[in-house]
């Protein structure tokens, strides 16, 4: 496969698969926090904000498991079959989600969101597809473009939700079904068939023995995991709860949330054009500066009025895009050859999913007091990750210098 076709296919795959994951963000806050009673926000008489937090948690829980398993499984069984199965399975999951919304059945909605998240954890496979076939500057640029495609999905998903809600709350999910079936067709048409796997172990044995969390046995990867988990907790706390802030402070509906999210993601996507360019200096120290900027923006959002807060949401994407252009490429170069690109990219995706779960659970409690508390917690965690990144960098440099001497 030509390099340009490989990159274009991976980016389109990321775009279409992320659209489905991004759909609920402008849809769910009004369902749970707008004051109108329905079968979803009155389940078992629990507080609507608590139900909202649990609804946010369950999809990332599936993503956590899927991200830890699908990358290593694609190392063993091939990228193409894993991507085909997950695309079709996620389409089915969105169809069941639409049915749960029609029935206003909260337990079915939770099960469907979990299963969909499990199968949407294939982002690590797309990253591994580029990481194991490209090298050097081209790989860094391609991974940056792939991040841009993910951001475009976060833009298109909310826009799609806002544009189609007038036809019914389930319409966006049916469009996501069509998009994911298109993903499956794209994978079948563009990725070459791979040689049959010589593995004799069952998929369960592969899942048990080769999942990405096994990498935490390595001290450097364990340190990287902790640092990126703290950073991503701040990021996911922002992602999950700024829509609720938009409902409570400016009083936005799903359409207002969708347009604000679209503006933020448009800025993110535009930033990726320059984020992948070469730079001088240490990657981790450069990423640290962007992490500090992200922490400052999230903290400012928590303390802002409506106008300044919306500006913070939109501008947030600039430093975050630069951070994401650096860290995945650093991990691919430093750890991919030794541990497998699928496993390494799976570990990166796992941090995002675990952070989603942690912050959704924390937010389910803190938002009962004040939504701004979860945003402040995220800002503190992101700032801590920036401080810890500098310490880890100096520790690694000292070890290298000691070995050379």
C-alpha positions in Angstrom: 0.0 0.0 0.0 1.3 3.4 -0.9 2.2 5.6 2.1 -0.3 8.4 1.2 -3.1 5.9 0.9 -2.1 4.3 4.3 -2.1 7.7 6.0 -5.4 8.8 4.4 -7.1 5.5 5.3 -6.0 5.6 8.9 -7.1 9.3 9.2 -10.5 8.6 7.7 -10.9 5.6 9.9 -10.1 7.7 13.0 -12.5 10.4 11.8 -15.5 8.1 11.2 -15.0 6.0 14.3 -14.7 9.1 16.6 -17.9 10.6 15.4 -19.9 7.9 17.1 -18.0 8.4 20.4 -18.5 12.1 20.3 -22.3 12.1 19.6 -23.6 11.8 23.2 -21.7 14.8 24.7 -24.2 17.5 23.6 -27.2 15.1 23.9 -26.8 13.8 27.4 -26.5 16.9 29.6 -30.0 18.3 28.6 -31.5 14.8 29.1 -30.2 14.7 32.7 -29.8 18.3 33.8 -32.5 20.4 32.1 -35.2 19.7 34.7 -37.6 17.7 32.5 -38.4 14.2 33.9 -37.9 11.1 31.8 -37.2 7.4 32.2 -33.5 8.0 32.0 -33.1 10.7 34.7 -35.6 9.2 37.2 -34.1 5.6 37.3 -34.5 4.2 40.8 -35.2 7.8 42.1 -31.4 8.6 42.0 -30.2 12.2 41.5 -30.1 13.1 37.8 -26.5 14.4 38.1 -25.5 11.1 39.6 -27.1 9.2 36.7 -25.4 11.5 34.3 -22.0 10.8 35.9 -22.6 7.0 35.6 -23.7 7.4 32.0 -20.5 9.2 31.3 -18.4 6.5 33.1 -19.7 3.4 31.5 -18.6 4.1 27.9 -15.0 4.9 29.0 -15.0 1.7 31.0 -15.6 -0.2 27.8 -13.0 1.9 26.1 -10.5 1.1 28.9 -10.9 -2.6 28.4 -11.0 -2.3 24.6 -7.9 -0.1 24.4 -5.9 -2.4 26.7 -6.8 -5.5 24.6 -7.3 -4.5 21.0 -3.9 -3.0 20.3 -2.0 -6.2 21.5 -4.5 -8.4 19.8 -3.9 -6.6 16.5 -0.1 -7.2 17.1 -0.9 -10.9 17.2 -3.9 -11.4 14.8 -3.4 -8.4 12.4 -4.7 -4.9 12.1 -7.3 -5.6 9.4 -9.4 -8.3 11.1 -9.5 -6.4 14.4 -10.6 -3.2 12.7 -13.3 -5.0 10.7 -14.8 -6.7 13.7 -14.7 -3.6 15.9 -16.3 -1.3 13.3 -19.2 -3.6 12.7 -19.7 -4.3 16.4 -19.7 -0.6 17.3 -22.3 0.0 14.7 -24.5 -2.6 16.3 -23.8 -0.9 19.7 -25.1 2.5 18.5 -28.2 0.9 17.1 -29.0 -0.6 20.5 -28.2 2.7 22.1 -30.8 4.3 19.9 -33.4 1.7 20.9 -32.6 2.3 24.6 -33.3 6.1 24.2 -36.6 5.4 22.5 -37.6 3.1 25.3 -36.1 5.5 27.9 -34.5 2.3 29.4 -31.5 3.4 31.5 -30.1 -0.1 32.2 -30.2 -1.0 28.4 -28.6 2.4 27.6 -25.8 1.6 30.1 -25.2 -1.9 28.6 -25.2 -0.5 25.0 -22.8 2.3 25.9 -20.4 -0.2 27.6 -20.4 -2.6 24.6 -19.9 0.3 22.1 -17.0 1.7 24.1 -15.4 -1.8 24.3 -15.4 -1.9 20.5 -14.5 1.7 20.0 -11.1 1.1 21.7 -9.6 0.5 18.2 -7.9 4.0 18.1 -4.8 2.3 19.3 -4.9 0.0 16.3 -5.0 2.9 13.9 -2.1 4.5 15.7 -0.1 1.2 15.6 -0.9 0.9 11.9 1.0 4.1 11.2 3.7 3.6 13.9 4.8 0.2 12.6 4.9 1.1 8.9 6.4 4.7 9.0 9.6 6.1 10.5 11.2 9.3 11.5 9.7 12.7 10.6 7.0 11.1 8.4 5.7 9.0 11.3 5.6 12.1 13.6 3.7 14.0 11.0 1.3 11.1 10.3 0.6 10.6 14.0 -0.1 14.4 14.3 -2.5 14.2 11.3 -4.1 11.2 12.8 -4.7 13.3 16.0 -6.2 15.9 13.7 -8.6 13.3 12.3 -9.6 12.3 15.9 -10.3 16.0 16.6 -12.3 16.4 13.4 -14.4 13.5 14.7 -15.0 15.3 18.0 -16.1 18.3 15.8 -18.3 16.4 13.4 -20.0 14.3 16.2 -21.4 17.2 18.1 -22.3 19.1 14.9 -24.1 16.0 13.7 -25.9 15.7 17.0 -27.0 19.3 16.9 -28.0 19.3 13.3 -30.1 16.1 13.4 -31.7 16.3 16.9 -34.6 18.1 15.2 -35.5 14.7 13.6 -35.4 12.9 16.9 -33.0 12.1 19.7 -32.0 8.8 18.1 -31.2 10.1 14.6 -27.6 11.0 15.4 -27.0 7.4 16.5 -28.4 6.0 13.3 -26.1 8.2 11.3 -23.2 6.9 13.5 -24.3 3.3 12.5 -24.0 4.3 8.8 -20.6 5.9 9.4 -19.1 2.9 11.2 -20.4 0.5 8.5 -18.6 2.8 6.1 -15.5 2.4 8.2 -15.8 -1.4 7.8 -16.1 -1.0 4.1 -13.1 1.3 4.0 -10.9 -1.2 6.0 -12.0 -4.1 3.7 -11.2 -2.1 0.6 -7.9 -0.4 1.5 -6.0 -2.6 3.9 -4.4 -5.6 2.4 -5.1 -9.1 3.7 -2.5 -10.2 6.2 -0.9 -13.5 6.4 -2.8 -16.0 8.6 -1.7 -15.8 12.2 0.6 -18.6 13.4 -0.7 -18.1 16.9 -2.1 -21.3 18.5 -3.3 -19.6 21.7 -7.0 -18.6 22.0 -8.0 -15.0 21.9 -8.7 -15.2 25.6 -5.2 -16.3 26.3 -3.9 -13.4 24.2 -6.2 -10.9 26.0 -5.0 -12.2 29.4 -1.3 -12.5 28.7 -0.6 -9.6 26.2 -2.8 -6.8 27.3 -1.2 -3.3 27.4 -1.2 -3.1 31.2 1.6 -5.7 31.2 3.9 -2.9 30.1 3.5 -1.4 33.6 6.1 -3.9 34.8 8.7 -1.6 33.1 9.7 1.3 35.4 10.0 3.9 32.6 6.6 2.9 31.1 5.1 2.9 34.6 6.3 6.4 35.2 5.0 7.5 31.8 1.7 5.9 32.5 1.3 7.8 35.8 2.3 11.1 34.2 0.0 10.8 31.2 -2.8 9.5 33.4 -2.7 12.7 35.6 -2.6 14.9 32.5 -5.4 13.0 30.9 -7.5 13.2 34.0 -7.5 17.0 33.6 -8.3 16.7 30.0 -11.2 14.2 30.5 -12.6 16.2 33.4 -12.7 19.1 31.1 -14.3 17.1 28.2 -16.9 15.5 30.3 -18.1 18.4 32.4 -17.7 21.6 30.3 -21.0 20.6 28.6 -22.7 20.6 32.0 -21.0 24.0 32.8 -22.5 25.3 29.5 -26.0 24.1 30.6 -25.6 25.7 34.1 -23.8 29.0 33.4 -24.8 30.3 29.9 -27.9 28.1 29.9 -27.1 26.4 26.6 -29.2 23.6 25.0 -27.8 20.7 23.0 -27.4 22.9 19.9 -25.4 25.5 21.9 -23.1 22.8 23.3 -22.7 21.3 19.8 -21.6 24.7 18.3 -19.2 25.5 21.1 -17.7 22.0 20.8 -17.4 22.4 17.1 -15.6 25.7 17.5 -13.1 24.1 20.0 -12.5 21.1 17.7 -12.0 23.4 14.7 -9.3 25.2 16.5 -7.7 21.9 17.5 -7.8 20.6 13.9 -6.3 23.7 12.5 -3.5 23.6 15.2 -2.5 20.1 14.1 -1.3 21.5 10.8 1.6 23.2 12.5 1.8 20.9 15.6 3.6 18.1 13.7 6.4 20.3 12.4 10.0 19.6 13.5 11.3 21.4 16.6 14.5 21.7 18.6 14.9 20.6 22.2 13.7 17.8 24.5 10.3 16.4 23.6 9.2 15.9 27.2 10.2 19.4 28.3 8.3 20.9 25.4 5.2 18.8 26.2 5.5 20.0 29.8 5.0 23.6 28.8 1.9 22.8 26.9 0.5 20.8 29.8 1.0 23.8 32.0 -1.0 25.9 29.5 -3.8 23.4 29.5 -4.0 23.4 33.3 -4.2 27.2 33.3 -7.0 27.2 30.8 -9.1 24.6 32.7 -8.6 26.5 36.0 -9.6 29.8 34.3 -12.8 28.1 33.0 -13.8 27.1 36.5 -13.4 30.7 37.7 -14.9 32.4 34.6 -18.2 34.0 33.7 -20.1 32.8 30.6 -18.2 34.9 28.0 -14.7 34.2 29.2 -15.5 30.6 29.9 -16.6 29.9 26.3 -13.4 31.6 25.1 -11.4 29.2 27.4 -13.2 26.2 25.9 -12.5 27.2 22.4 -8.8 28.1 23.0 -8.1 25.0 25.1 -7.5 23.0 21.9 -4.3 24.9 21.0 -1.9 23.7 23.7 -3.6 20.3 23.9 -3.0 19.7 20.2 0.7 20.5 20.5 1.0 18.2 23.5 -0.7 15.3 21.6 1.6 15.8 18.6 4.6 15.2 20.9 3.8 12.4 23.4 2.5 9.6 21.1 5.5 10.0 18.7 7.9 10.0 21.7 6.4 6.8 22.9 6.6 5.2 19.5 10.2 6.0 19.1 11.4 5.1 22.6 9.3 2.0 23.4 7.5 0.8 20.2 10.4 -1.4 18.8 10.9 -3.2 22.1 7.3 -3.8 23.2 5.2 -3.6 20.0 3.5 -0.6 18.6 0.1 -2.0 19.2 0.7 -2.6 22.9 2.4 0.8 23.4 -0.4 2.7 21.6 -2.9 0.6 23.6 -1.3 1.8 26.8 -1.7 5.4 25.7 -5.3 4.9 24.9 -5.8 3.1 28.2 -4.7 6.1 30.1 -7.4 8.2 28.4 -10.1 5.6 29.2 -9.1 5.1 32.8 -9.0 8.9 33.2 -12.5 9.1 31.8 -13.7 6.6 34.5 -11.9 8.3 37.3 -13.1 11.8 36.5 -16.7 10.7 35.7 -16.9 9.0 39.1 -15.4 12.0 40.8 -17.6 14.4 38.9 -20.7 12.4 39.8 -20.0 13.3 43.4 -18.4 16.8 43.1 -21.1 18.2 40.7 -23.7 17.5 43.4 -21.9 20.3 45.2 -20.6 22.5 42.3 -19.6 21.6 38.7 -16.6 23.9 39.0 -15.0 21.6 41.6 -14.4 18.8 39.0 -12.8 21.4 36.7 -10.5 22.6 39.4 -9.5 19.1 40.3 -8.6 18.5 36.6 -6.5 21.6 36.5 -4.6 20.5 39.6 -3.9 17.0 38.2 -2.7 18.4 34.8 -0.4 20.9 36.6 1.0 18.0 38.7 1.7 16.0 35.6 3.7 18.8 34.1 5.8 19.1 37.3 6.3 15.3 37.4 7.3 15.2 33.7 10.3 17.4 34.4 11.4 15.3 37.3 11.1 12.1 35.2 13.0 13.7 32.3 16.0 14.7 34.6 15.9 11.2 36.2 16.2 9.5 32.8 19.0 11.8 31.6 20.9 11.2 34.8 20.7 7.4 34.3 21.9 7.7 30.7 24.8 9.9 31.7 25.7 7.5 34.5 25.7 4.6 32.1 28.0 6.4 29.6 30.5 7.4 32.4 
